[in-house]
Amino acid sequence: MIKEYNGKTHGSQSHILANDFIQIIVYYEIPEGKREEIKEKFDDFVRNERRSYSNSHRQ
């Protein structure tokens, strides 16, 4: 998604959580004027992924 707008991504591992998940911090650079559009798309993507993950791990 970010590359689609000729942007760049950077990331770093923050720490390992108690449930053995890794917390990753992602930074991105995008052209001026596209920030809100990409942020909305990214937030929607993360929201959908979390929902999918939660649904697939219900007992």
C-alpha positions as CSV (number, residue, x, y, z in Angstrom):
1,M,0.0,0.0,0.0
2,I,2.8,2.4,0.9
3,K,4.9,1.4,-2.1
4,E,1.8,2.0,-4.3
5,Y,2.2,5.7,-3.3
6,N,6.0,5.7,-3.8
7,G,6.6,5.7,-0.1
8,K,9.1,3.8,2.1
9,T,8.6,1.7,5.3
10,H,10.9,1.3,8.2
11,G,10.4,-1.0,11.2
12,S,11.9,-2.1,14.4
13,Q,11.1,-4.7,17.1
14,S,10.1,-3.0,20.3
15,H,9.9,-6.0,22.6
16,I,8.4,-9.4,23.1
17,L,5.0,-9.4,24.9
18,A,4.0,-11.8,27.6
19,N,2.0,-13.9,25.1
20,D,5.1,-14.4,23.0
21,F,3.9,-11.9,20.4
22,I,6.5,-9.5,19.1
23,Q,5.6,-5.8,19.2
24,I,6.8,-4.1,16.0
25,I,6.9,-0.4,15.4
26,V,6.4,0.6,11.8
27,Y,7.3,4.0,10.4
28,Y,6.4,5.0,6.9
29,E,7.3,7.9,4.6
30,I,4.8,9.0,1.9
31,P,4.5,12.0,-0.4
32,E,2.9,15.1,1.1
33,G,-0.9,15.2,0.7
34,K,-1.4,11.4,0.8
35,R,-1.0,10.9,4.6
36,E,-4.7,10.8,5.6
37,E,-5.6,8.6,2.6
38,I,-2.9,6.0,3.4
39,K,-3.5,6.2,7.2
40,E,-7.2,5.3,6.6
41,K,-6.4,2.4,4.4
42,F,-3.8,1.1,6.8
43,D,-6.1,1.5,9.8
44,D,-8.8,-0.4,7.9
45,F,-6.4,-3.2,7.0
46,V,-5.2,-3.6,10.6
47,R,-8.8,-3.5,11.9
48,N,-9.8,-6.3,9.5
49,E,-6.7,-8.4,10.3
50,R,-7.4,-8.1,14.0
51,R,-11.0,-9.1,13.5
52,S,-10.0,-12.1,11.3
53,Y,-7.4,-13.2,13.9
54,S,-9.9,-13.0,16.7
55,N,-12.5,-14.9,14.8
56,S,-10.1,-17.7,13.9
57,H,-8.9,-18.1,17.5
58,R,-12.2,-18.2,19.3
59,Q,-12.7,-21.3,21.4
